[in-house]
Amino acid sequence: MKDFVAIGLGPFNLGLAALTDPIEDLDGVFLEARPHFDWHPGMLLDDATLQVPFMADLVTMADPTSRFTFLNHLKEIGRLYPFYIRESFYPLRREFSDYCRWAAERLDSVRFDSPAARVEHDGTAYAVTTAGGEVHRGRRLVLGTGTQPYVPEVARGVLGRGAESSCGGFETGAEHLPHPSRVTCHSADYLRHRAELQQLESITVVGSGQSAAEVYADLLSDIDQHGYTLNWVTRSPRFFPMEYTKLTLEMTSPEYTAYFQELSAETRDTLLRDQRSLYKGISGDVINQIYDELYRREVQGDTRTTLVTNTAVTGADLTPDGVRLDLHHVEQDEHFSLDTQGLVFATGYRREVPAFLSPIRDRIRWDDHRRFLADAHYAIDHNGSEIFAQNAEEHTHGFVAPDLGMGAHRNSVIIAAMLGREVYPVEKRIAFQDFGVPDHLRTQPGGSGR
C-alpha cells in the first residue's frame, strides 16, 4: 500500500512527484490517462512564452537544489548558455512542455496509460481502479485532474467538422456531417485544426484572454498568405491586459492566500470576479504585437479583419456555407449576426468533478455550490488529512490556484500535511504590504483606535 495515490499529471502533480521523489518515508504513485506528458498541445505556438518566469518550474520555489529544476534540464540538454544569452526570464511554452516531459520520464512513480475509473475506500485505504483493471491502494489521495475546455451552451451545437472530430472533447452529434467549408473547435485543439481553418474564406475567434489573443495573432500573421477574412469577438468591454506590476504580484503569496481564505464565501466569489485582469487578461507584449501588426498593415493597405468588444454570443447555427453567430452588443443593446466558415472558441476551461469520485463523495467536504471545500493545507476530506486537491481551490484560496509560481509552495504544504513536518520550508510571509488590518493599527480594547 502506498502513502498516497495521485490522479492526473499536469504540472502541479508532476511537481509533487518531483518533490517527493527524494523523500524516503513518503511513497506515492501518480496515475495519468495519457500515454505521455502533454501540456496544452493545441496551444504550443512557436513563439508563445509562459506568463511567469522560469523559476516557476516544478520545484525551484521549494527546492532550488533539486535535480528537477528547469535550469538543470537546460544544462543536461546543452541549452543553458543559449538561455542565458537570450536574457529572458520567460521560457517558450513549448520548451516548458519539453521540460515537464523530461522530468516525467525520470520519475519511477509515474504511470502513464492509467486512467482512473473508480475510487473507493475499503475501510483502510483508498483503492483506485484504472480502466485497465489495475488497483492502486493508498492511505491518501491527491487530485490533479485539471479542467475541461468550455464553450457556451448556446454554441455547442456547431462544434466540429463532423462526428470524426473531437474538437476539444465535445460530442458533435452524428447529424453534423463533415463539410468542406466549415471548421469549428476550441482553442485547446487549435493547432490540430489550423491548416484546415486557413483554407477557409473567413475565420472568427471568440474570447478575451491570452489564448484568444495568441490564436488571433497567429492567424493575423498568415492572413496575406491564405487570404481569409479574420474576426475577433469578445464579450469583455475591452481587450484588457494582465496586470503585472510588482506590488500586484505580491498577491501571489502565502499571506494573501491565507487572507483570502479568511473572507466569507460571498466576498471571495465577488473578489474573483473583480480580479480577472490579474490572471485572465492578455500579456501586454501580445497586445502591443497585435497593434503594431495592425498598424503596419494599415500603412501597406487595408487588412480584412474586424475586432469587436462588448459583444456576447447568444446563439449559433449551422448554415450551408459555415456558421451564423447571433451576437448582442451589451452597451448598445443591439442584436446582430456574423457569418463565418471557421470558428475558434477561446472561451476558457471549466472544472468538473470526475465521475470516478462518486463512491467517496460522502468523504469529501463541499461548499454551497458543490465545489471542493479545501482547508489551509489543501485537504478536502472531513478529516483534513486524506484527500488533497491541486488547482481546484480557486474559490477558497484565490486566483493564485492555477498560478505555476505557487505550485511548489502548495506542494510543500501538502507534503508537510502528509508527513507532519516540513521537508521543504514553507514561507509564511514574503510581501511588503499587509492585506488585512495591520496588527499595530488595530483598535485596542478600551482605546480610541487612533
KAZI-V476610 format. One record per run of one state. SS is the DSSP state (2 for helix, 1 for strand, 0 for the rest). FROM is the first residue (numbers start at 1). TO is the last residue. If there is no record, write none. Layout:
# KAZI-V476610
<<SS,FROM,TO> <SS,FROM,TO>>
This chain:
# KAZI-V476610
<<0,1,1> <1,2,7> <0,8,10> <2,11,20> <0,21,27> <1,28,31> <0,32,40> <2,41,43> <0,44,48> <1,49,49> <0,50,69> <2,70,77> <0,78,79> <2,80,86> <0,87,91> <1,92,92> <2,93,104> <0,105,109> <1,110,111> <0,112,115> <1,116,121> <0,122,125> <1,126,130> <0,131,134> <1,135,143> <0,144,147> <1,148,149> <0,150,152> <2,153,158> <0,159,166> <2,167,169> <0,170,182> <1,183,186> <2,187,197> <0,198,201> <1,202,206> <0,207,209> <2,210,221> <0,222,222> <2,223,226> <0,227,228> <1,229,233> <0,234,240> <1,241,241> <0,242,245> <2,246,249> <0,250,253> <2,254,262> <0,263,264> <2,265,274> <0,275,275> <2,276,279> <0,280,281> <1,282,282> <0,283,283> <2,284,300> <0,301,304> <1,305,308> <0,309,310> <1,311,319> <0,320,321> <1,322,329> <0,330,333> <1,334,340> <0,341,341> <1,342,345> <0,346,348> <1,349,350> <0,351,354> <2,355,363> <1,364,364> <0,365,365> <1,366,366> <0,367,371> <1,372,372> <0,373,378> <1,379,379> <0,380,380> <1,381,381> <0,382,386> <1,387,389> <0,390,393> <2,394,397> <0,398,398> <2,399,402> <0,403,403> <2,404,419> <0,420,438> <2,439,441> <0,442,450>>
